[in-house]
Amino acid sequence: MIAPHTLTHMPTLAVFLQDQQVGFDLLSLWHQMGILAKIVVGILFVMSGWSFGVMIDRYMAFSAARKQSRAFAPAVAGALRDGKIDEAIKVAERNKKSHLAKVVTAGLMEFRAHQDSNEIPGETIEASKRALERTEAIVHAELKRGLGGLATIGSTAPFVGLFGTVVGIINAFREITTQRQTGIGAVAGGISEALVTTAIGLAVAIPAVMMFNYLTGRVEAFDVEMDNSSSELIDYFLKRRSVRR
């Protein structure tokens, strides 16, 4: 049962809580933050913008590579089946965003440059193989562009948010010391500041980690496709050399 004197002081308590109320909309939270917390939030927003830029860029690049490779593979296979290396190179050059086209073009151009020379046939194959390996390494590096930064953001954003959390807790204790009281109004600003920076840090990190894992898986799949295409092209060169003999 509620004591009578408690009921008597209920209006006074309500007024006190209303006076100490902390706004929880974004604008109010921003105004309640200290300068260090605002710097932390600014850094997190920059990290978020950069990571989303990488995500969009890589997604578009990978989609274009996949689309053009699907059109390139049957076309170049048909040209090579007919022994038309020049035609196969032209097909590859029309699909410059395809990871397979970049690798195959390097091998075909190296093979064409050596096939009419007086070099030992085995040297022609080895030269083509080296060209394929060099191009694979270059294309792999291009595909992974930005993923290292994405991994860094995914791993460091929670710690940046944690720094904001520590700052918010320090501000809360400072308010207790300054105001000489321990009510919710004394610590609400610092606690809200701490929780907001923590939440933003996690919101930045989670998509970055998820997309890093997804994009890394796509790169590994592209690597397998490039390895298979290189092996098939070397087999084609060996068969073509045998026919010429």
C-alpha positions as CSV (number, residue, x, y, z in Angstrom):
1,M,0.0,0.0,0.0
2,I,1.3,3.4,-0.9
3,A,1.9,5.7,2.1
4,P,-0.1,8.9,2.2
5,H,2.9,11.1,2.4
6,T,4.2,9.5,-0.8
7,L,1.0,10.4,-2.6
8,T,1.3,13.9,-1.3
9,H,4.7,14.3,-2.9
10,M,3.9,12.7,-6.2
11,P,3.3,16.0,-8.1
12,T,6.6,17.3,-6.8
13,L,8.4,14.1,-8.0
14,A,6.7,14.3,-11.4
15,V,7.9,17.9,-11.8
16,F,11.4,16.9,-10.8
17,L,11.6,14.0,-13.3
18,Q,10.2,16.3,-16.0
19,D,12.8,18.9,-15.3
20,Q,15.6,16.2,-15.4
21,Q,14.2,14.5,-18.5
22,V,16.7,13.8,-21.2
23,G,15.6,13.9,-24.8
24,F,16.2,10.7,-26.8
25,D,15.7,11.9,-30.3
26,L,18.8,12.2,-32.5
27,L,19.0,16.0,-32.3
28,S,18.7,16.1,-28.6
29,L,21.3,13.3,-28.1
30,W,23.7,15.2,-30.4
31,H,23.3,18.4,-28.4
32,Q,23.8,16.6,-25.1
33,M,27.1,15.0,-26.2
34,G,30.4,16.4,-25.2
35,I,33.1,17.5,-27.7
36,L,35.0,14.2,-27.5
37,A,31.8,12.1,-28.0
38,K,30.9,14.2,-31.1
39,I,34.4,13.7,-32.5
40,V,34.0,9.9,-32.0
41,V,30.6,9.9,-33.7
42,G,32.1,11.9,-36.5
43,I,34.9,9.4,-37.0
44,L,32.4,6.6,-37.0
45,F,30.3,8.2,-39.6
46,V,33.3,8.8,-41.8
47,M,34.2,5.1,-41.4
48,S,30.7,4.1,-42.2
49,G,30.6,6.2,-45.3
50,W,33.9,4.8,-46.5
51,S,32.9,1.2,-45.9
52,F,29.6,1.6,-47.7
53,G,31.4,3.2,-50.6
54,V,33.7,0.2,-50.8
55,M,30.7,-2.2,-50.6
56,I,28.9,-0.5,-53.4
57,D,32.0,-0.2,-55.6
58,R,33.0,-3.9,-55.1
59,Y,29.4,-5.1,-55.6
60,M,29.2,-3.2,-58.9
61,A,32.6,-4.4,-60.0
62,F,31.9,-8.0,-59.1
63,S,28.5,-7.9,-60.8
64,A,30.0,-6.5,-64.0
65,A,32.7,-9.1,-63.9
66,R,30.2,-12.0,-63.5
67,K,27.9,-10.7,-66.2
68,Q,30.7,-10.1,-68.8
69,S,32.4,-13.4,-68.0
70,R,29.2,-15.3,-68.7
71,A,29.0,-13.7,-72.1
72,F,32.8,-14.0,-72.7
73,A,33.3,-17.7,-71.9
74,P,31.2,-19.3,-74.6
75,A,32.2,-16.7,-77.2
76,V,36.0,-17.2,-76.6
77,A,35.6,-21.0,-76.4
78,G,34.0,-21.0,-79.9
79,A,36.7,-18.9,-81.4
80,L,39.5,-21.1,-79.9
81,R,37.7,-24.2,-81.1
82,D,38.0,-22.9,-84.6
83,G,41.6,-21.9,-84.1
84,K,40.9,-18.2,-84.3
85,I,43.2,-16.7,-81.7
86,D,42.9,-13.1,-83.1
87,E,39.1,-13.4,-82.9
88,A,39.4,-14.7,-79.3
89,I,41.6,-11.7,-78.4
90,K,39.0,-9.3,-79.9
91,V,36.2,-11.0,-77.9
92,A,38.3,-10.6,-74.7
93,E,39.0,-7.0,-75.4
94,R,35.2,-6.3,-75.7
95,N,34.8,-7.6,-72.2
96,K,37.3,-5.6,-70.3
97,K,35.5,-5.8,-66.9
98,S,35.6,-9.6,-67.0
99,H,38.2,-11.2,-64.8
100,L,38.4,-14.2,-67.1
101,A,38.9,-12.0,-70.1
102,K,41.8,-10.2,-68.6
103,V,43.6,-13.4,-67.8
104,V,42.8,-15.1,-71.1
105,T,43.9,-12.1,-73.1
106,A,47.3,-12.0,-71.5
107,G,47.9,-15.7,-72.2
108,L,46.6,-15.5,-75.8
109,M,48.7,-12.4,-76.6
110,E,51.8,-14.0,-75.2
111,F,51.2,-17.2,-77.2
112,R,50.5,-15.3,-80.4
113,A,53.7,-13.3,-79.9
114,H,55.8,-16.4,-79.7
115,Q,54.1,-18.9,-82.0
116,D,55.7,-17.6,-85.2
117,S,59.1,-17.3,-83.7
118,N,62.0,-19.8,-83.8
119,E,62.0,-20.4,-80.1
120,I,61.7,-23.9,-78.6
121,P,58.0,-24.8,-78.4
122,G,58.3,-25.5,-74.7
123,E,59.5,-21.9,-74.1
124,T,56.3,-20.6,-75.8
125,I,54.2,-22.5,-73.3
126,E,56.2,-21.4,-70.4
127,A,56.1,-17.8,-71.4
128,S,52.3,-18.0,-71.8
129,K,52.0,-19.7,-68.4
130,R,54.1,-16.9,-66.7
131,A,51.9,-14.3,-68.4
132,L,48.8,-16.0,-67.1
133,E,50.2,-16.1,-63.5
134,R,51.3,-12.5,-63.6
135,T,47.9,-11.4,-64.8
136,E,46.1,-13.5,-62.3
137,A,48.0,-11.8,-59.5
138,I,47.2,-8.4,-60.9
139,V,43.5,-9.2,-61.3
140,H,43.4,-10.7,-57.8
141,A,44.8,-7.5,-56.3
142,E,42.3,-5.4,-58.3
143,L,39.4,-7.5,-57.0
144,K,40.6,-7.2,-53.4
145,R,40.9,-3.4,-53.6
146,G,39.3,-1.8,-50.6
147,L,38.7,-5.1,-48.7
148,G,41.6,-4.5,-46.4
149,G,40.1,-1.2,-45.3
150,L,36.7,-2.9,-44.8
151,A,38.3,-5.5,-42.5
152,T,40.0,-2.7,-40.6
153,I,36.8,-0.8,-40.1
154,G,35.0,-4.0,-39.0
155,S,37.6,-4.7,-36.4
156,T,38.2,-1.2,-35.1
157,A,34.8,0.4,-35.2
158,P,33.6,-1.3,-31.9
159,F,36.8,0.0,-30.2
160,V,36.2,3.5,-31.4
161,G,32.6,3.2,-30.0
162,L,34.0,1.8,-26.8
163,F,36.3,4.9,-26.5
164,G,33.1,7.0,-26.7
165,T,31.5,4.8,-24.1
166,V,34.4,5.4,-21.7
167,V,34.2,9.2,-22.4
168,G,30.5,9.1,-21.6
169,I,31.0,7.3,-18.3
170,I,33.7,9.7,-17.3
171,N,31.3,12.6,-18.1
172,A,28.6,10.9,-16.0
173,F,30.9,10.7,-13.0
174,R,32.0,14.3,-13.5
175,E,28.4,15.4,-13.4
176,I,27.9,13.6,-10.2
177,T,30.9,15.3,-8.7
178,T,29.9,18.7,-10.1
179,Q,26.2,18.6,-9.1
180,R,26.8,16.9,-5.7
181,Q,23.9,14.5,-6.4
182,T,23.4,11.0,-7.6
183,G,19.9,11.2,-9.2
184,I,19.2,9.9,-12.7
185,G,19.3,13.5,-13.9
186,A,23.0,13.8,-12.9
187,V,24.1,10.8,-15.0
188,A,21.5,10.6,-17.8
189,G,23.5,12.7,-20.2
190,G,26.7,10.8,-19.8
191,I,25.0,7.4,-19.9
192,S,23.1,8.2,-23.0
193,E,26.2,9.5,-24.6
194,A,28.0,6.3,-23.8
195,L,25.2,4.1,-25.1
196,V,24.8,6.0,-28.3
197,T,28.5,5.8,-29.2
198,T,28.5,2.1,-28.5
199,A,25.5,1.5,-30.6
200,I,26.9,3.5,-33.5
201,G,30.2,1.6,-33.3
202,L,28.4,-1.7,-33.6
203,A,26.2,-0.4,-36.4
204,V,29.3,0.5,-38.4
205,A,31.2,-2.7,-37.6
206,I,28.5,-5.4,-38.2
207,P,27.8,-4.5,-41.9
208,A,31.5,-4.1,-42.6
209,V,32.4,-7.5,-41.2
210,M,29.4,-9.2,-43.0
211,M,30.3,-7.6,-46.3
212,F,34.0,-8.3,-45.9
213,N,33.3,-12.0,-45.5
214,Y,30.8,-12.0,-48.4
215,L,33.2,-10.2,-50.8
216,T,36.2,-12.3,-49.8
217,G,34.2,-15.4,-50.7
218,R,33.4,-13.8,-54.1
219,V,37.1,-13.1,-54.7
220,E,38.0,-16.7,-53.8
221,A,35.4,-17.9,-56.3
222,F,36.9,-15.6,-59.0
223,D,40.4,-17.0,-58.2
224,V,39.2,-20.5,-58.8
225,E,37.6,-19.5,-62.1
226,M,40.8,-17.8,-63.2
227,D,42.9,-20.8,-62.2
228,N,40.6,-23.1,-64.2
229,S,40.6,-20.8,-67.2
230,S,44.4,-20.7,-67.1
231,S,44.7,-24.4,-66.9
232,E,42.3,-24.9,-69.8
233,L,44.2,-22.4,-71.9
234,I,47.5,-24.1,-71.3
235,D,45.9,-27.4,-72.3
236,Y,44.7,-25.7,-75.5
237,F,48.2,-24.4,-76.3
238,L,49.7,-27.9,-75.8
239,K,47.1,-29.4,-78.1
240,R,47.7,-26.7,-80.7
241,R,51.4,-27.3,-80.5
242,S,50.9,-31.0,-81.0
243,V,48.7,-30.4,-84.1
244,R,51.3,-28.1,-85.6
245,R,53.9,-30.9,-85.3
